Amino acid sequence: MKEFDRVILQVNLPEYGLLAGDIGTIVMVHNGGAGYEVEFMTLSGETVAVSTLLKEQIRPIKQKEIAHVRQMAELG
């Protein structure tokens, strides 16, 4: 996985209101792929979170996958 690749979150990140299956974009690669800075955005372009994640917490998008839309939960 490299910068600007879209990836799938493999774990929930409740502190950001993100769920496994959400799509993000790699904005920085750390230590040759040991970790990644991933930006998650709404479909209208609003940044929800930029999080440092381990390679085990994300995966590349696979062929023939389809995106699903959901409303973000309000964080309290």
C-alpha positions as CSV (number, residue, x, y, z in Angstrom):
1,M,0.0,0.0,0.0
2,K,1.3,3.4,-0.9
3,E,0.4,7.1,-0.5
4,F,-2.9,8.1,-2.0
5,D,-4.2,4.5,-2.2
6,R,-7.7,4.0,-0.9
7,V,-8.0,1.4,1.9
8,I,-10.6,-0.3,4.0
9,L,-10.6,0.0,7.7
10,Q,-10.5,-3.4,9.4
11,V,-11.3,-2.3,13.0
12,N,-13.8,0.1,14.6
13,L,-12.4,3.5,15.7
14,P,-15.2,4.6,18.0
15,E,-13.3,7.8,19.1
16,Y,-13.8,9.0,15.5
17,G,-17.2,7.4,14.8
18,L,-15.5,5.1,12.2
19,L,-16.5,1.5,11.6
20,A,-14.7,-1.5,10.1
21,G,-15.4,-1.2,6.3
22,D,-15.1,2.5,6.1
23,I,-12.9,3.8,3.3
24,G,-9.9,6.0,3.8
25,T,-6.9,7.4,1.9
26,I,-3.3,6.8,2.8
27,V,-1.6,10.2,3.2
28,M,1.7,9.0,4.6
29,V,3.6,5.7,4.9
30,H,5.7,5.1,8.0
31,N,8.7,2.7,8.2
32,G,8.3,1.1,4.8
33,G,4.7,0.1,5.5
34,A,4.7,-0.7,9.2
35,G,2.2,2.1,9.8
36,Y,0.1,4.6,7.8
37,E,-1.5,7.9,8.3
38,V,-5.0,7.5,6.8
39,E,-7.5,10.2,6.2
40,F,-11.2,9.5,6.4
41,M,-13.7,11.9,4.8
42,T,-17.4,12.3,4.2
43,L,-18.6,12.0,0.6
44,S,-18.9,15.8,0.6
45,G,-15.2,16.2,1.3
46,E,-15.2,17.0,5.1
47,T,-12.4,15.3,6.9
48,V,-13.7,13.1,9.7
49,A,-10.3,11.9,11.0
50,V,-6.6,11.4,10.2
51,S,-5.4,8.5,12.2
52,T,-2.1,6.6,12.5
53,L,-2.8,2.9,11.9
54,L,-0.9,-0.3,11.8
55,K,-0.8,-2.3,8.5
56,E,-3.0,-4.9,10.3
57,Q,-5.8,-2.3,10.8
58,I,-6.3,-1.6,7.1
59,R,-6.3,-3.4,3.8
60,P,-6.3,-2.6,0.1
61,I,-9.6,-2.4,-1.8
62,K,-10.4,-5.7,-3.6
63,Q,-11.8,-6.2,-7.1
64,K,-15.6,-6.1,-7.3
65,E,-16.2,-4.5,-3.9
66,I,-18.9,-2.0,-3.7
67,A,-19.1,1.0,-1.4
68,H,-22.0,1.5,1.1
69,V,-23.2,4.8,2.4
70,R,-24.1,5.4,6.1
71,Q,-24.8,8.5,8.2
72,M,-22.0,9.4,10.6
73,A,-23.0,9.1,14.3
74,E,-22.8,12.2,16.4
75,L,-19.8,12.1,18.7
76,G,-20.6,13.1,22.2
